[in-house]
Amino acid sequence: MTKIITFIALFVASVVSSQTTFNQEMGKALQTWKEGKPSEAVAQLERIALVEKDNWLPNYYIAFIQTTQAFEEKDKTKMELLLKAAQKAQDNCNEIALDNPEVLVMQAMIHTAWIVYDPMTNGQRLSGDVMYILNKAYKIASENPRVVYQKASFEIGMAQYFGQDTKPMCAQIEKAIELFTTFKPETVWHPTWGLDRAEAELKKCKL
């Protein structure tokens, strides 16, 4: 009996220690990113991902950082490298948590960045995939603000391209903003981004 209690105590201590290390390393990595050092942050997250093989969050942030950079990158060669690296991390997320709405949104973002990279080639090829992924995410988590925002934002782009009315999508952007005020992430490391983007999108709706 004493051996069992000792084993349980050691196991719990190991789990707590591991979680503490994870929290510390994630905090350092995301702080590095906030300081404007994305490459260093990605390197830190990659080290975390090697240890936390069953946790999708490190690879999620790797993909998110690199995709965000890609949207801002003017050099096509650098943008391509960023998106390929983002997809590599995303593939790891897909293996761990394929039906997670946050992971689905991230995949849709990567595809959208590829459309921005080459609209003529990738627009027709990937637009259907993006809508399929975002509709799937919406069915799973229709109250997730990033799902609602990302879906509406992409649909606005599609509507503008085809000269269609964007008012229904703009109403969904407003819904997303409301959802951001009540959304509670599962942990401190789960995604919370998007409110500023939704607010900027809504301003465009009112122009």
ABEGO torsion letter per residue (X at the ends): XAAAAAAAAAAAAAAAAAAAAAAAAAAAAAAAAAAGBAAAAAAAAAAAAAABAABAAAAAAAAAAAAAAAAABABAAAAAAAAAAAAAAAAAAAAABAABAAAAAAAAAAAAAAAAABAAAAAAAAAAAAAAAAAAAAAABAABAAAAAAAAAAAAAAAAAAGBBAAAAAAAAAAAAAAAAABBBABAABBABGAAAAAAAAAAAAX
